[in-house]
Amino acid sequence: MLSAWLRRAALLACAALLAGCSSLRPWINEPLHGGEPPSMRLADGRDPSMLMAVTLSGGGARAAAFGFGVLSELRDTEFAWDGRRLNLLDATDVVSGVSGGSIIATYYAVHGAEGLPRFERDFLRQDFQRSLVNLALLPANMVELSSPWFGRTHLLARQLDALYGGMTFGDLEKRPRQPQLLVTATDLSRGTAFEFSWDQFLPICSDLRSVPLSFAVAASSAVPLLLSPVTLHNYAPQCPPPVDLVRPTRTAARDANPANYRARMFRSHVRSYLDADARPYIHLVDGGLADNLGVVRLLDRSLADGGLRASMRDMGLPPGTIRKLVLVVVNSERDPSENIDRMDTVPTTWQVVDQLLFGAGARATLETQEFLRDITQQWRNELSRAAQDGTDAFAANAELHVIQVNLRDVNDPHVRRRLLQVPTAFTIAPDEVTQLIEAGRRVLRQSPDYQGLLRSLEDVQRVR
């Protein structure tokens, strides 16, 4: 299916050349004008005593279906908290997505738990991929594609816009009790994760509120070669740099430790955006190339800040507020199409591409998962020690639950083998959709860490 996409992309490129060059310029991000941008705080009406985040990995419609199953299971799991009945999806304060995972994460952010079931009809059961190809073949769009500023990913954003009702990040911020949405792309020239968040947009002095959700998801899904990069303007000189970047002495001694190279690299990447003369434009591609799980920036930021407690200070919570912190990390990564280690012939170009995307990518994801386990242990050790300055947002008995939900953990070996071969595409077979949704539910339920979370909650009931 991927090779068919490559052939279609080549035909579209030829057609664009024949059509002559267009001067069309697509939407570009806006600078930040006046006023204080929102800080990293919970939306009004959300309960800070239990903080929960869900990250959904890349993997096209396969990831969207598996992630849909996980979110559905969270929605159907109710519990008692401070005298109120909640479900785990309502309790989720942050939903984050990469590539295919960003499609379902953003749909949930727009439509809420009530509208979540419609995702199956609106996306998973649609031939989204064919519709995208047909859109690109329209004569008017072929002329647009001849513009040096307009690429195939802009057509993807146009199609996604209908899925999200034309909403922007600013529209989401206006809603009460709105969970924060994070979408991760890859900075093409740096090879690092680029997050559609205020934390990322402040260094480039750009207004996240003006960004269409469809643009962010399209950027996160822009697989190189198949889709084009998208571009952001860097307005850094128009704003004062963030305070924590102009006072590096605060962490200089800690960062000098060789073990803290990740914190130093994180700060270096963030500071690179402050030099708009060197980087006036930022080009973004598929987020899975830098961080297919969507957690690396969170972990690196925690290291750079000096730990879990320090990273929570910006939220401005009173001491002793947080009693439970939950992170659910969903991994829908698939296997390479073929095991080239069992072949004695020279791998073909397609086999090399497949291995680079899914073989090397799987290794990077495994490294991220091990990094997450190490950081989780650091966080637990940190919480086990009493805070010294009286500003600790965590309660003395605060609990940390980190739950990894992997497609590779499907118990049935035959089902697992089949699902790990589902292609990374915008459209997959209907029976694959059904199996992936059920797999997402089942793998979450069977997770020992998830079962530990449920045991720590009161009066848990599944309502499905």
ABEGO torsion letter per residue (X at the ends): XAAAAAAAAAAAAAAAAAAEBBABBBBBBBBBBEEBBBBBBBBBGBBAABBBBBBBBBGEAAAAAAAAAAAAAAAABBBBBGGBBBBAAAABABBBBBEAAAAAAAAAAAAEAAAAAAAAAAAAABBAAAAAAAAAABAAAAAAAABAABBAAAAAAAAAAAAAGGBBAAAAAABBGBBBBBBBBBBAAAGBBBBBBAAAAAAAGBBAAABBAAAAAAAAABBBGABBBBBBBBAAAABBBBAAAABAAAAAAAAABAAAAAAAAAAAAAAAAABAAABABBBBBBAAAABAAGAAAAAAAAAAAGEAAAAAAAAGBBBGABABBBBBBBBABBBBABBAAABABBBBAAAAAAAAAAAAAAAAAAAAAAAAAAAAAAAAAAAABBBAAGABABBAABBBBBBBBBAAABABAAAAAAAAABBBBABBBAAAAAAAAAAAAAAAAABAAAAAAAAABBGBBBAX
